[in-house]
Amino acid sequence: MSKGGGLLVAGTTSDAGKSVVTAGICRWLVRQGVKVAPFKGQNMSLNSFVTREGAEIGRAQAMQAQAARVEPTALMNPVLLKPGSDRSSQVVLMGRPVGELSARGYHGGRQQALLGTVVECLEELRSTYDAVICEGAGSPAEINLRRNDIVNMGIARAARFPVVVVGDIDRGGVFAQFFGTTALLAPEDQELVAGYLVNKFRGDVTLLEPGLDMLLGLTGRRTFGVLPYAHGLGIDEEDGMGVPPARAKSKAGGSVSLRGAVRESVVAPPVGADVLRVAVCAVPLMSNFTDVDALAAEPGVVVRFVDRPEELADADLVVVPGTRGTVKALAWLRERGLADAIARRAAEGRPVLGICGGFQALGEHIEDEVESRAGEVAGLGLLPVRVRFATEKTLARPSGEALGEPVEGYEIHHGVADVRGGEPFLDGCRVGAVWGTHWHGSLESDGFRRAFLTQVARAAGRRFVPAPDTSFGALREEQLDRLGDLIEEHADTEALWKLIEQGPPAGLPFIAPGAPS
């Protein structure tokens, strides 16, 4: 395969499966010996990652880079939007924050100004890699946003990339979505839409085939595969790993009901051992909640997301996760009665872990003239920490040793913590059974995770012993291989290969809105 080929994976809707399909194509290609890179011109997500060079990008692109077996870089996600409310987001450009913008301000002009940067990044990747697999955002048929689009048909047209549209058939209405998505596009965009990919199909595929044939007749575009519904794909998407729809919509900024959102290991605990229950407070603007997926990977650990104080009663560990709005999260914890429940746990010596914004909330005092502009705010007072929000964001990839084990993580925060006591714990501290740190991803370090869970179990009075051989990295590789298998076994890889090498097929018909007559 010569350098510079590519493909855009678009979707009929958000959460249609673009992220995992992109990752699957990357894993399939790299297994064929192709040097491949992922790309998403603009991402909106509170789940982010720090690259080796200290750039902040979406976690989905970091996961896709791992699927491609390459190191993630800012080139793969040049624009990241991190919502702070329903109407504004922090704009991260080439891995660094450049300011807050309202949705109107961004879509009204700033977005189009970034097109040059996005195209330059894509072209640099194309000059280095044999293939670049691009992920779109939302739907390319958001016609109100098309004029300034830099992530869907705008980037496909600039690169002359063929487009495959993914639809989630599990939601229903996938044929209407495929047809409507195509019909709403301008002729110049339609000529790039090569066809479709059905995602999350359950049942006998032969029952679907008449519909696919009719779709071909209506649009002149073929379907490149029907991917079966795959359970247990613990893979980072824009809004988390295998997140149930009830909790996936933290983008907009409000609190959501997460009752019933549970993750647990598929492996039972050792004979005679207790199950360890972890409750994660579903704070507003929750970010990087992928931190707890390493806990859920442990045999015998159940992780659930909660929003009521009574749901903490049987928890062996309560996690206050990261958030893009520490002050807002504090108010939410107090309004819900969760703050009092967490304080009672701490007084009883029952384990609590705060990560990043959750760590800040557990402290004594917050001074915030940057994120919320609320000024001085009292924290929960469970850790001897004072936090001041700085204009400059900390982006780092720290490593060290804790609990006698090597550990790595990454930091993404404006809050600067002044730790005034307690026992050192990573960059934070520990007091009794309350731990706090800014480090995301630390629980992916296997030895450290096992040591931490051992201490949690002891403090909780549980007969829980972590499995000695659970490797989160190996489990992640297995999941990425499953995605590659889905593409290899259920998609027309020969046709996809041809699209990547040769571009959009010639002579694709134009579908006028309202057709067929």
PyMOL commands that set and color helices and strands:
alter all, ss='L'
color gray80, all
select helices_A, chain A and resi 18-31+59-67+74-76+103-113+115-128+146-148+153-159+169-171+174-183+187-190+205-207+209-219+245-248+289-296+309-312+326-336+338-347+357-362+442-444+446-460+472-490+493-502
alter helices_A, ss='H'
color red, helices_A
select strands_A, chain A and resi 5-11+36-39+42-44+48-50+56-58+79-83+88-93+96-102+131-135+163-168+193-201+222-228+236-237+240-241+262-264+276-281+286-287+301-306+317-320+322-323+352-355+365-368+375-378+385-396+399-402+405-408+411-419+423-425+428-431+434-437
alter strands_A, ss='S'
color yellow, strands_A
deselect
rebuild
show_as cartoon
